[in-house]
Amino acid sequence: MSEHVHKVTREHGETKGRFFIRKDGEEAELTYSITTPTLIIADHTGVPDSFRGTGAGLALAEALVAAARADGFKIIALCPFVKAQSLKHPEWADVFSR
């Protein structure tokens, strides 16, 4: 099994933002909405078929968790993928608003 290393980029605006991985002209992304400076909503994670099995979705979720810890915000997981990952990773509980 090969080890994939993804370069995750963040775009952060006033009301919305996203983390994304670009590869061969395609993007995997995790989008979020900013409700307050200390609370964001993880809206959607989209991973094209070409990224399946590479850990791209997990890499995006990990980037979101790292940003939450660094920037001091909590996450509401509306996105089913992010919600599922938060349950698989109890060590992330500090950044999820339940």
Phi and psi restraints in degrees (value plus and minus 20) as a CYANA .aco file:
   2 SER   PHI    -104.4   -64.4
   2 SER   PSI     130.6   170.6
   3 GLU   PHI    -114.8   -74.8
   3 GLU   PSI     103.4   143.4
   4 HIS   PHI    -120.4   -80.4
   4 HIS   PSI     114.8   154.8
   5 VAL   PHI    -137.3   -97.3
   5 VAL   PSI     102.1   142.1
   6 HIS   PHI    -126.4   -86.4
   6 HIS   PSI     118.4   158.4
   7 LYS   PHI    -112.9   -72.9
   7 LYS   PSI      88.3   128.3
   8 VAL   PHI    -115.5   -75.5
   8 VAL   PSI     109.0   149.0
   9 THR   PHI    -131.1   -91.1
   9 THR   PSI     126.0   166.0
  10 ARG   PHI    -136.9   -96.9
  10 ARG   PSI     113.6   153.6
  11 GLU   PHI    -136.2   -96.2
  11 GLU   PSI     105.6   145.6
  12 HIS   PHI    -149.4  -109.4
  12 HIS   PSI      97.7   137.7
  13 GLY   PHI    -128.7   -88.7
  13 GLY   PSI    -184.0  -144.0
  14 GLU   PHI     -94.9   -54.9
  14 GLU   PSI     -58.0   -18.0
  15 THR   PHI    -141.0  -101.0
  15 THR   PSI     -35.7     4.3
  16 LYS   PHI    -162.3  -122.3
  16 LYS   PSI     144.0   184.0
  17 GLY   PHI    -182.3  -142.3
  17 GLY   PSI     156.7   196.7
  18 ARG   PHI    -180.8  -140.8
  18 ARG   PSI     137.0   177.0
  19 PHE   PHI    -132.7   -92.7
  19 PHE   PSI     118.5   158.5
  20 PHE   PHI    -166.4  -126.4
  20 PHE   PSI     137.9   177.9
  21 ILE   PHI    -145.5  -105.5
  21 ILE   PSI     104.4   144.4
  22 ARG   PHI    -129.0   -89.0
  22 ARG   PSI     111.2   151.2
  23 LYS   PHI    -171.0  -131.0
  23 LYS   PSI     107.1   147.1
  24 ASP   PHI      31.1    71.1
  24 ASP   PSI      22.3    62.3
  25 GLY   PHI      58.5    98.5
  25 GLY   PSI     -17.5    22.5
  26 GLU   PHI    -136.7   -96.7
  26 GLU   PSI     138.6   178.6
  27 GLU   PHI    -149.1  -109.1
  27 GLU   PSI     117.6   157.6
  28 ALA   PHI    -122.9   -82.9
  28 ALA   PSI     118.3   158.3
  29 GLU   PHI    -165.1  -125.1
  29 GLU   PSI     134.8   174.8
  30 LEU   PHI    -146.6  -106.6
  30 LEU   PSI      98.1   138.1
  31 THR   PHI    -122.9   -82.9
  31 THR   PSI     132.2   172.2
  32 TYR   PHI    -163.3  -123.3
  32 TYR   PSI     136.8   176.8
  33 SER   PHI    -133.7   -93.7
  33 SER   PSI     120.7   160.7
  34 ILE   PHI    -117.7   -77.7
  34 ILE   PSI      96.1   136.1
  35 THR   PHI    -113.1   -73.1
  35 THR   PSI     -61.8   -21.8
  36 THR   PHI    -165.0  -125.0
  36 THR   PSI     150.3   190.3
  37 PRO   PHI     -80.3   -40.3
  37 PRO   PSI     -37.8     2.2
  38 THR   PHI    -136.1   -96.1
  38 THR   PSI      -9.6    30.4
  39 LEU   PHI    -166.5  -126.5
  39 LEU   PSI     105.4   145.4
  40 ILE   PHI    -145.5  -105.5
  40 ILE   PSI     139.3   179.3
  41 ILE   PHI    -133.5   -93.5
  41 ILE   PSI     100.5   140.5
  42 ALA   PHI     -97.4   -57.4
  42 ALA   PSI      90.7   130.7
  43 ASP   PHI    -105.9   -65.9
  43 ASP   PSI     -68.9   -28.9
  44 HIS   PHI    -177.7  -137.7
  44 HIS   PSI     121.4   161.4
  45 THR   PHI    -142.5  -102.5
  45 THR   PSI     105.2   145.2
  46 GLY   PHI    -141.9  -101.9
  46 GLY   PSI     101.9   141.9
  47 VAL   PHI    -146.9  -106.9
  47 VAL   PSI      93.0   133.0
  48 PRO   PHI     -82.2   -42.2
  48 PRO   PSI     138.1   178.1
  49 ASP   PHI     -74.2   -34.2
  49 ASP   PSI     -54.6   -14.6
  50 SER   PHI     -84.2   -44.2
  50 SER   PSI     -38.6     1.4
  51 PHE   PHI    -116.1   -76.1
  51 PHE   PSI     -31.2     8.8
  52 ARG   PHI     -77.6   -37.6
  52 ARG   PSI     116.6   156.6
  53 GLY   PHI      61.0   101.0
  53 GLY   PSI     -16.3    23.7
  54 THR   PHI    -118.9   -78.9
  54 THR   PSI     -26.6    13.4
  55 GLY   PHI      63.3   103.3
  55 GLY   PSI      -7.6    32.4
  56 ALA   PHI     -81.6   -41.6
  56 ALA   PSI     -64.5   -24.5
  57 GLY   PHI     -81.2   -41.2
  57 GLY   PSI     -64.5   -24.5
  58 LEU   PHI     -83.3   -43.3
  58 LEU   PSI     -61.0   -21.0
  59 ALA   PHI     -80.7   -40.7
  59 ALA   PSI     -59.2   -19.2
  60 LEU   PHI     -85.8   -45.8
  60 LEU   PSI     -64.2   -24.2
  61 ALA   PHI     -83.5   -43.5
  61 ALA   PSI     -60.5   -20.5
  62 GLU   PHI     -83.6   -43.6
  62 GLU   PSI     -58.2   -18.2
  63 ALA   PHI     -84.9   -44.9
  63 ALA   PSI     -59.2   -19.2
  64 LEU   PHI     -82.9   -42.9
  64 LEU   PSI     -66.0   -26.0
  65 VAL   PHI     -82.6   -42.6
  65 VAL   PSI     -63.8   -23.8
  66 ALA   PHI     -82.1   -42.1
  66 ALA   PSI     -60.8   -20.8
  67 ALA   PHI     -86.3   -46.3
  67 ALA   PSI     -59.7   -19.7
  68 ALA   PHI     -80.8   -40.8
  68 ALA   PSI     -63.3   -23.3
  69 ARG   PHI     -87.7   -47.7
  69 ARG   PSI     -62.2   -22.2
  70 ALA   PHI     -89.3   -49.3
  70 ALA   PSI     -58.7   -18.7
  71 ASP   PHI    -118.3   -78.3
  71 ASP   PSI     -27.9    12.1
  72 GLY   PHI      56.4    96.4
  72 GLY   PSI      15.1    55.1
  73 PHE   PHI    -135.3   -95.3
  73 PHE   PSI     139.6   179.6
  74 LYS   PHI    -121.8   -81.8
  74 LYS   PSI     137.8   177.8
  75 ILE   PHI    -137.8   -97.8
  75 ILE   PSI     111.6   151.6
  76 ILE   PHI    -121.8   -81.8
  76 ILE   PSI     102.7   142.7
  77 ALA   PHI    -114.3   -74.3
  77 ALA   PSI      70.9   110.9
  78 LEU   PHI    -101.6   -61.6
  78 LEU   PSI     -50.2   -10.2
  79 CYS   PHI     -87.8   -47.8
  79 CYS   PSI     105.2   145.2
  80 PRO   PHI     -78.6   -38.6
  80 PRO   PSI     -55.9   -15.9
  81 PHE   PHI     -86.0   -46.0
  81 PHE   PSI     -67.5   -27.5
  82 VAL   PHI     -84.1   -44.1
  82 VAL   PSI     -60.0   -20.0
  83 LYS   PHI     -80.6   -40.6
  83 LYS   PSI     -66.0   -26.0
  84 ALA   PHI     -82.4   -42.4
  84 ALA   PSI     -62.2   -22.2
  85 GLN   PHI     -85.1   -45.1
  85 GLN   PSI     -57.8   -17.8
  86 SER   PHI     -83.8   -43.8
  86 SER   PSI     -53.1   -13.1
  87 LEU   PHI     -95.7   -55.7
  87 LEU   PSI     -51.6   -11.6
  88 LYS   PHI     -94.8   -54.8
  88 LYS   PSI     -40.5    -0.5
  89 HIS   PHI    -141.9  -101.9
  89 HIS   PSI      58.7    98.7
  90 PRO   PHI     -79.4   -39.4
  90 PRO   PSI     -41.0    -1.0
  91 GLU   PHI     -89.1   -49.1
  91 GLU   PSI     -28.8    11.2
  92 TRP   PHI    -112.5   -72.5
  92 TRP   PSI     -20.6    19.4
  93 ALA   PHI     -75.5   -35.5
  93 ALA   PSI     -47.7    -7.7
  94 ASP   PHI     -83.5   -43.5
  94 ASP   PSI     -42.7    -2.7
  95 VAL   PHI    -127.2   -87.2
  95 VAL   PSI     -23.6    16.4
  96 PHE   PHI    -120.8   -80.8
  96 PHE   PSI     111.1   151.1
  97 SER   PHI    -107.3   -67.3
  97 SER   PSI      97.9   137.9
